Amino acid sequence: MVAKKKPVAKKKPVAKKKPVAKKKTATFPAALARLLVKRGLPVPPGLTKAGPASYADQPAETVKLLEGFTDEELTVQAERIAGYDDRRAARALAQWDSSLIIMELRKRGLKEPPPPSKPVGASFSFGKPVGEWTNQQILQAAKEWSRRGR
């Protein structure tokens, strides 16, 4: 006698789940801007595009601590964060303009590379005073400084 095989039940097709969009986590500047708007305060230009260095790379949750600030204190903090990149660029340009290398480069009429947008801690030495450097050495130092500050 041959045993009969049981009919195999067909599996129901499983509907594919739609991919769940990842919730974009708010940045500190965006959360701070929301708090300012919530209080009816103006959002300083550049706040939402501020880089992590301008707010010490704080998470958005830190804004909850700022809720206890007065409107004036909150506005001051927001303006400081929004203006960080401009202040940094101004410091970089001041360092560039007061540099002996750049002064010598301009004195000799050499082509000046673009100034750095951020301060750079760099030291260049060819073992002699800048006035005795060759044009190539001055250009090399200025280009390297410019490159590092981008």
N, C-alpha and C positions, 0 to 999 in steps of 0.2 A: 504494500500500500504506500502510495506517495502522499506526503503531507502537502497540503495546499498552503501556498504563501498568502499571508495576509496582504490585502491591498495597502500600499503605502499612501498615507494621506498627503496631499499636496500642501506645501507650506504657503501660507498667505504672503504675498509680497509686502515687505516692510517699506513703508513710505520713508523716503529720505528726509532727514531733518534739515530744515533750512539752517545755513550757518548763522550763528548768532553773532551779530556785529559786536566787536569788542568795544566796551564803553571807554571812551577816551577820557583818560584821567586829566583833571584840571591842573593847570600849572599854578604856581604861586601867584604870578602876575595876573592871570585870568581871574583867580579867586579874589584877589585884592580889588581888581576892577569891579567885580560883582558887588563886593562890600561897599565900595564907594558909590556905585549907582543906587544900591539899596538905601543908602543914607542921603541920597540926593546931592552928592558931591561930584565935582567934575573929575573925569579920568584924565590924568596928564598924558600928553602925547608921548608915545613910545613905551608906555607902561606894559602893554600886553605883548610887546616884542622884546622886552628886556631879557638879556641873557642870564644864565644861571649865576654868573659871578656877581651880578648886580644885587641879587637877593640871597647870597651865600648858599645857593642851591637848596633852599628850604622847600619842603613839600607843601602842597596846597592846604593841608590841615593846619598849618601854622597860622593861617589867617584867622582862625578861631580865637587865637590869643590876642589878635589885634582888635577884636570886637570891643574890647574894654577901653580902647583909646578914645580920646575926644576927637571930634571932627578935625580940629586944628592939627593934632598930633598925627592923625591918620593921613591928612593931606600932605604934611611935611614928609612923612615916610614914603608915600607914593611918589612924590616929586623927586626925592633922592634916588629911588630905584629907577624911575623913568629917565633921569638925567645922568645916570652912571656912565653909560657909553660915551656921552658927549664930554663929560669931565675927564674920562680916561684918555680920549683922543686929544683933548687940549693939553693934558700932561705930557703925552707922547710928543706932540708938536713942540712944546716948550723945551723939552729935553733935546730934541732934534736941532732946533734953532740955536740953542746955547752950546752945542757941541763944538769942540775945537776941530774935529774932523770935517763937519759941515761948513764951518766958517772958512777953513782952508780950501775946501772944495769950491765954495762960492768965490773966494778971493782969486783962485786960479781960473775961474770961468768954466769949470768942468760941468758936464751934464749931471744934474742932480736927480737921483732916483726918487720915487714917490716916498714921502715921509711915512713912518709907521703909524698905524691906527691905535696901537696900544704900547705902553711903556715896555722897554726891553732892558733887561740887565745884561749888558754886554760890555766887554772890555777888549780893546784892540791894542796890540803893542807890537811894533817892529823893532824895538830896542833903540829907538832914536826919537827925537822930537818930531811932532807932526809936520813942522815946517820943512823937515829934511826927507819926508816920505816922497816917493815917486807918485806921479799922477795915477798910475795903475794901482798902487797900494791904497791910495785915498779912495779911489772909485770902488775897489774891492771891499774895503771896510764899510763904506756907505751902502753899497748894494746888499751886503750881508745883514747889516742893521735893518735896512728896509724890509728885507725878506723875513727876518725873525719877528718883526712887528706887524705882520699881516694877519 
